[in-house]
Amino acid sequence: MRRVIAGLVVVAAGLTGLTGCGGNSPQPSELSEKSSTPTRTATPTPSASPTTSQNPAVFVRQYVAAANQAVDNGDVARMRAMSAPGCDFCQSTAESLATFHDDGGSYAGDANWHVTEVGKPSGTDPVKISAYVKVNPHKIVSKRGAAPKSAQGRVLLFDFTLAKGNGQWTVKDLDVN
């Protein structure tokens, strides 16, 4: 359990140091909706009850935008609202980001998650969908008064399982490879 929580803190701190854990992950050429360059997802207006897309690929981008809001300022309300209560990864990451910011943690540079590709969804409910997410090199200040530490950039594969809740998608499970 400590290893899982340590991994969550790493993800919350800009996805540094996380190692792969899946062997059957699709390769970039197997994904669709490819962007030629990583683009920053717009930060959504905060809301405890977000209106989200019915399109799973668009919802994934909206979820990453909500996560970026939490990375930027520790506001995890939208991220939590878009996550099922049983998504341990989602809830733990939101808690880690809130605590990180509450303790005076911050980032220097671009620590946001950039969706570079989103795969084709499979299934209807639940839906499985993968996305490649890029994090640029940046610096992490772990708490108020701490020295900045460099975090290397990387591209990771996010495997989402989405389910309908109250007529809208929620992240039921999220694996980061």
C-alpha positions in Angstrom: 0.0 0.0 0.0 2.8 2.4 0.8 4.2 1.8 -2.7 0.9 2.7 -4.3 0.5 5.9 -2.2 4.1 6.9 -3.0 3.2 6.4 -6.7 0.2 8.6 -6.3 2.2 11.4 -4.7 4.7 11.1 -7.6 1.8 11.4 -10.1 0.4 14.4 -8.2 3.8 16.0 -8.3 3.9 16.1 -12.0 4.2 12.4 -13.0 7.8 12.1 -12.2 9.4 8.7 -11.3 6.3 6.6 -12.1 7.2 3.3 -13.8 5.1 1.4 -16.3 3.0 -1.5 -15.2 1.2 -2.8 -18.2 2.4 -5.0 -21.0 -0.6 -4.8 -23.4 -0.8 -1.1 -23.8 -1.6 0.2 -27.3 1.2 1.9 -29.2 0.9 5.5 -30.3 0.0 4.4 -33.9 -3.0 2.4 -32.6 -4.5 5.6 -31.1 -6.7 8.1 -32.9 -7.4 11.8 -32.5 -3.6 12.5 -32.6 -2.4 16.0 -32.1 0.8 16.9 -34.0 2.0 18.9 -31.0 1.0 18.6 -27.3 -1.7 21.2 -26.5 -2.6 22.6 -23.1 -6.1 21.7 -22.2 -8.1 24.8 -21.1 -8.8 25.1 -17.4 -12.5 24.7 -16.9 -14.7 26.9 -14.8 -14.8 25.4 -11.3 -18.0 23.5 -10.5 -18.9 20.8 -8.1 -21.4 19.4 -10.6 -19.7 19.7 -14.0 -21.5 19.4 -17.2 -19.4 17.0 -19.3 -19.4 15.7 -22.8 -21.3 12.5 -23.7 -18.4 11.7 -26.0 -15.8 9.5 -24.0 -12.8 11.0 -25.9 -13.9 14.6 -25.1 -14.7 13.6 -21.5 -11.1 12.3 -21.1 -9.8 15.7 -22.2 -12.2 17.4 -19.8 -11.0 15.2 -16.9 -7.4 16.1 -17.7 -8.3 19.8 -17.7 -9.9 19.3 -14.3 -6.7 17.5 -13.1 -4.7 20.5 -14.5 -6.8 22.9 -12.4 -5.8 20.8 -9.4 -2.1 20.8 -10.4 -2.3 24.6 -10.9 -3.9 25.6 -7.6 -5.0 22.6 -5.6 -8.7 23.1 -6.4 -9.8 19.4 -6.7 -13.6 19.9 -6.7 -14.1 19.4 -10.4 -11.7 16.5 -10.6 -13.5 14.7 -7.7 -16.9 15.4 -9.2 -15.8 13.7 -12.4 -14.4 10.7 -10.5 -16.5 7.8 -9.2 -16.1 7.5 -5.4 -14.7 4.0 -5.9 -11.8 5.3 -8.2 -9.0 4.9 -5.6 -6.4 6.4 -8.0 -8.6 9.4 -8.7 -9.5 10.1 -5.1 -6.0 9.6 -3.8 -4.5 11.8 -6.5 -7.0 14.6 -5.7 -6.2 14.3 -2.0 -2.4 14.4 -2.7 -2.8 17.5 -4.9 -4.9 19.3 -2.3 -2.4 18.4 0.5 0.5 19.4 -1.7 -0.9 22.9 -2.2 -2.1 23.2 1.4 1.5 22.6 2.5 2.7 25.4 0.3 3.9 23.1 -2.6 4.2 24.6 -6.0 5.6 24.1 -9.5 8.0 26.2 -11.5 7.4 25.8 -15.2 4.7 23.8 -16.9 3.7 20.8 -14.7 0.3 20.4 -16.5 -0.7 17.2 -18.2 -1.0 17.5 -22.0 -3.1 15.0 -23.9 -1.3 14.2 -27.1 -3.5 11.3 -28.3 -6.8 9.7 -27.3 -7.7 6.2 -28.4 -10.9 4.8 -29.7 -13.4 3.8 -26.9 -14.3 0.2 -26.5 -17.6 -0.9 -24.8 -20.6 1.1 -24.0 -20.9 1.3 -20.2 -18.4 0.9 -18.9 -16.2 2.3 -21.6 -12.4 1.7 -21.8 -10.3 4.4 -23.4 -6.6 5.2 -23.4 -4.8 8.5 -23.8 -1.1 9.5 -24.0 -0.3 12.3 -21.7 2.9 14.4 -21.8 4.4 16.2 -18.9 7.1 18.7 -19.6 10.2 19.1 -17.5 9.6 21.4 -14.6 10.6 22.0 -11.0 8.7 20.9 -7.9 8.8 22.8 -4.6 7.4 20.1 -2.2 6.4 22.5 0.6 6.7 26.0 1.8 10.4 26.9 2.0 11.7 23.8 0.3 14.3 24.0 -2.5 13.0 23.3 -6.0 13.8 19.9 -7.4 13.9 19.1 -11.1 11.3 16.8 -12.6 12.0 15.3 -16.0 9.5 15.3 -18.7 7.8 12.1 -19.9 4.9 10.6 -21.8 2.7 8.2 -20.0 -0.3 6.1 -21.0 -3.5 6.7 -19.1 -6.0 3.8 -19.3 -9.4 5.0 -18.3 -12.5 3.0 -17.4 -15.6 5.3 -17.6 -19.0 4.6 -16.3 -22.3 6.6 -16.3 -23.3 8.2 -13.1 -26.3 10.6 -13.0 -26.4 10.5 -16.8 -22.8 11.7 -17.1 -19.5 9.9 -17.5 -17.3 9.4 -14.4 -13.8 7.9 -14.1 -14.5 4.5 -12.6 -10.8 3.5 -12.7 -7.6 5.0 -14.0 -4.3 3.1 -14.5 -1.1 5.0 -15.4 1.5 3.1 -17.3 
